[in-house]
Amino acid sequence: MPPNFFKLLFICFLISNFSALAQKTNIYIVRHAEKVVSLPKADDPVLSEAGTKRAQALAKELKGQHIKAIYITKYKRTGLTARPLAYKAKILPRVYVDTALKVFAKTIIKNFRGDNVLIVGHSNTIMKLLEAFGADTPFAELDEEDYDMLFKVTIKENGDVQLAIDYYGDKHHTNEIPEKYQPEINHPEAVRPFTNY
């Protein structure tokens, strides 16, 4: 065989190894969208009109991110939040249990290395999810009125973890995102404005 063939083969081998090493796993985490509150005794409320609109906004926000898996809890509001994206991406959401989050995070990292995953949680589990993935926890807990934050945990091949937070959809929050987690602060080269608010 000609020597050039072996050179080409070697270069292809190096490129494939480099791309494997450069892989990043992106975990997008959101709280479920706004729920119906007119029935306070309901254990499993559905989304309100504003929540349905937010679910559509989430699908639009993550449209080009090539999400490979979607995880929801057993409650309707998380499934309905993920539904528009799941439908567009042709993904069947999987149910996770939010009582063993560290085990859950390890499974996600192992099974979806180099991929993008969406997890929909609740106001009292979002910070626990971030912690399970090794990310910072910018708040002790989300406020009951914090609905519009999209958390992005990036896990590099060397194990380094980065957190970025952005707003999406209509404004609906009490807590403000700390500057150190805002995408434009960390990545000033980004073109999209940080927020429309």
C-alpha positions as CSV (number, residue, x, y, z in Angstrom):
1,M,0.0,0.0,0.0
2,P,1.2,3.5,-0.7
3,P,2.8,5.4,2.3
4,N,0.3,8.2,1.9
5,F,-2.5,5.9,2.8
6,F,-0.9,5.2,6.2
7,K,-0.3,8.9,6.8
8,L,-4.0,9.6,6.0
9,L,-5.1,6.7,8.3
10,F,-2.9,8.0,11.1
11,I,-4.3,11.6,10.7
12,C,-7.9,10.3,10.8
13,F,-7.1,8.3,13.9
14,L,-5.6,11.4,15.6
15,I,-8.6,13.6,14.6
16,S,-11.1,11.0,16.0
17,N,-9.3,10.7,19.3
18,F,-9.0,14.5,19.6
19,S,-12.7,14.9,19.0
20,A,-13.5,12.2,21.6
21,L,-11.3,14.0,24.2
22,A,-12.9,17.3,23.4
23,Q,-16.4,16.1,24.1
24,K,-18.6,18.1,26.4
25,T,-21.8,16.8,28.1
26,N,-24.5,19.5,28.5
27,I,-27.3,19.1,31.0
28,Y,-30.1,21.6,30.7
29,I,-32.2,21.8,33.8
30,V,-35.5,23.7,34.2
31,R,-38.2,24.0,36.7
32,H,-41.7,22.9,35.3
33,A,-43.6,25.8,33.8
34,E,-46.4,27.7,35.6
35,K,-49.2,25.4,37.0
36,V,-52.9,26.0,37.6
37,V,-53.3,27.4,41.1
38,S,-57.0,27.9,41.2
39,L,-57.3,24.4,42.8
40,P,-54.9,24.5,45.7
41,K,-55.8,21.0,46.9
42,A,-54.9,19.4,43.6
43,D,-51.9,17.2,44.1
44,D,-51.0,17.0,40.4
45,P,-52.1,20.2,38.7
46,V,-51.6,20.7,34.9
47,L,-50.0,23.8,33.3
48,S,-51.8,27.1,33.2
49,E,-52.1,29.1,30.0
50,A,-48.8,30.9,30.9
51,G,-47.2,27.5,31.6
52,T,-48.3,26.1,28.2
53,K,-46.8,29.2,26.6
54,R,-43.6,28.7,28.5
55,A,-43.4,25.1,27.5
56,Q,-43.5,26.2,23.8
57,A,-40.8,28.8,24.6
58,L,-38.6,26.1,26.1
59,A,-38.9,24.0,22.9
60,K,-38.0,27.1,20.8
61,E,-35.0,27.8,23.1
62,L,-33.6,24.3,22.9
63,K,-34.6,23.7,19.2
64,G,-31.0,23.6,17.9
65,Q,-29.3,21.9,20.8
66,H,-29.8,18.3,19.5
67,I,-31.3,17.1,22.8
68,K,-30.8,13.3,23.0
69,A,-32.8,12.5,26.1
70,I,-35.5,14.2,28.3
71,Y,-36.2,13.4,31.9
72,I,-39.3,14.3,33.8
73,T,-40.8,13.5,37.2
74,K,-44.0,11.6,37.7
75,Y,-46.0,14.8,37.9
76,K,-48.1,16.1,35.0
77,R,-46.6,19.6,35.1
78,T,-43.1,18.3,34.3
79,G,-44.3,16.1,31.4
80,L,-46.4,18.9,30.0
81,T,-43.4,21.3,30.2
82,A,-41.3,18.9,28.2
83,R,-44.0,17.9,25.7
84,P,-43.5,20.5,22.9
85,L,-39.7,19.8,22.7
86,A,-40.2,16.0,23.0
87,Y,-42.7,16.1,20.2
88,K,-40.5,18.2,17.9
89,A,-37.4,16.1,18.8
90,K,-39.3,12.8,18.6
91,I,-38.1,11.8,22.1
92,L,-40.1,9.8,24.6
93,P,-39.4,11.4,28.0
94,R,-38.2,9.1,30.8
95,V,-39.4,9.4,34.4
96,Y,-36.7,9.8,37.1
97,V,-37.0,9.6,40.9
98,D,-35.9,12.8,42.6
99,T,-34.9,11.0,45.8
100,A,-31.6,9.5,44.5
101,L,-30.2,12.4,42.5
102,K,-26.5,11.6,42.8
103,V,-27.1,8.1,41.4
104,F,-29.3,9.6,38.7
105,A,-26.6,12.2,37.7
106,K,-23.9,9.5,37.5
107,T,-26.2,7.4,35.2
108,I,-26.8,10.4,32.9
109,I,-23.1,11.3,32.7
110,K,-22.2,7.7,31.9
111,N,-25.0,7.0,29.3
112,F,-25.0,10.4,27.6
113,R,-21.4,11.4,27.5
114,G,-20.9,14.1,24.8
115,D,-24.6,14.6,24.4
116,N,-27.2,17.1,25.4
117,V,-29.9,16.2,27.9
118,L,-32.9,18.1,29.4
119,I,-34.2,17.5,32.9
120,V,-37.4,19.1,34.2
121,G,-37.7,19.4,38.0
122,H,-39.3,21.3,40.7
123,S,-38.5,24.5,42.8
124,N,-37.2,22.4,45.6
125,T,-35.1,20.0,43.5
126,I,-33.3,22.2,41.0
127,M,-30.5,23.1,43.3
128,K,-30.2,19.5,44.4
129,L,-29.9,18.5,40.7
130,L,-27.1,21.1,40.1
131,E,-25.3,19.8,43.2
132,A,-25.6,16.2,42.0
133,F,-23.9,17.1,38.7
134,G,-21.1,18.8,40.6
135,A,-22.2,22.3,39.7
136,D,-22.5,25.4,41.9
137,T,-25.8,26.1,43.6
138,P,-26.4,29.9,43.1
139,F,-29.5,29.9,45.3
140,A,-30.5,28.0,48.4
141,E,-33.7,27.1,46.6
142,L,-35.8,28.6,43.8
143,D,-38.6,30.9,44.9
144,E,-42.2,29.8,44.2
145,E,-42.3,32.6,41.5
146,D,-39.0,31.6,39.8
147,Y,-40.2,30.0,36.5
148,D,-38.1,31.5,33.7
149,M,-34.5,30.2,34.4
150,L,-32.7,27.8,32.2
151,F,-29.7,26.2,33.9
152,K,-26.9,24.7,31.7
153,V,-24.4,22.4,33.3
154,T,-21.4,21.7,31.1
155,I,-19.2,18.7,32.0
156,K,-15.9,18.6,30.2
157,E,-14.0,15.5,29.4
158,N,-11.5,16.2,32.2
159,G,-14.3,16.4,34.7
160,D,-14.5,20.2,35.0
161,V,-18.0,21.5,35.5
162,Q,-19.3,24.9,34.5
163,L,-22.7,26.5,35.2
164,A,-24.5,29.1,33.1
165,I,-28.0,30.4,33.7
166,D,-30.2,32.3,31.3
167,Y,-33.8,33.5,31.2
168,Y,-36.2,32.1,28.6
169,G,-39.8,32.9,27.7
170,D,-41.8,35.6,29.4
171,K,-40.4,37.2,32.5
172,H,-41.4,35.5,35.7
173,H,-38.9,35.4,38.6
174,T,-38.1,36.8,42.0
175,N,-34.5,35.8,42.3
176,E,-32.0,37.5,39.9
177,I,-29.3,35.5,38.2
178,P,-25.9,36.3,39.8
179,E,-23.6,37.9,37.2
180,K,-21.0,35.2,37.3
181,Y,-23.4,32.7,35.8
182,Q,-24.8,34.9,33.1
183,P,-23.7,33.7,29.6
184,E,-22.6,37.1,28.3
185,I,-20.4,37.6,31.4
186,N,-18.7,34.3,30.9
187,H,-18.7,34.4,27.1
188,P,-18.7,38.0,25.9
189,E,-18.2,36.7,22.3
190,A,-21.7,35.4,22.3
191,V,-23.9,37.3,19.9
192,R,-27.4,36.7,21.3
193,P,-28.5,39.3,23.9
194,F,-28.5,38.0,27.4
195,T,-32.1,38.9,28.1
196,N,-35.0,40.7,26.6
197,Y,-36.2,42.1,29.9
